[in-house]
Amino acid sequence: HFLYLASHFNIDVAAFRDLVMTKAIEFASYNALTWLQHDCGIDVRLVRDKVSGDKFLHMIANSPFASRFIRKVAENSRYRPFDEATLNLVDYGNRPTTELNNNGEVWLQSL
């Protein structure tokens, strides 16, 4: 619904982008993060907590909804509808699965 409202009424999401990003990560919302990445042009993989040094996947791993996010990633990697956008987690220059936080931990150690 939000996508429709934002496009129909030409709403600029930049004003509340950080709030949407924070809530999407807090609730490990695959769909919200995909929307931010594809429809708003935000590379969610670059998000980093300035205090803890936790990166995108570290923050997802710390969410009580991390297992739901991981299941959704797995489902979309196997059964992705051709016309449906998916969350891009890795590219050639960015490998969030191996990035370390300030404690020298990869995201799996946060689970």
Secondary structure, 3 states (H helix, E strand, C coil): CHHHHHHHCCCCHHHHHHHHHHHHHHCCCHHHHHHHHHCCCCCHHHCECCCCCCEHHHHHHCCCCHHHHHHHHHHHHHHCCCCCCCCCCCECCECCCCCCCCCCCCHHHHC
